[in-house]
Amino acid sequence: MRLELEPGDPLSQVAVASAEDTIVSKLRWYRLTGEVSDRQWNDVAGIVTARRGRLDLAYLRHWAERLGVAELLERLLSS
């Protein structure tokens, strides 16, 4: 998503990752690095805890499936 820091100034726009995008990205990185990084797992667990009840689960499940990390997402959501 894009965030405009100065209303009306298109040059002040910055890209900001959603919680959902961060979760699937970190799960993919966790998978690609052999599922040994406690940092990646703890990061996503913290995001899920902080955003519980406010995450777009359909979006998460869609992208987790496409990126091959669906079972990691389900493990994370069930913990």
Secondary structure, 3 states (H helix, E strand, C coil): CEEECCCCCHHHEEECCCHHHHHHHHHHHHHHCCCCCHHHHHHHHHHHHHHCCCCCHHHHHHHHHHCCCHHHHHHHHHC
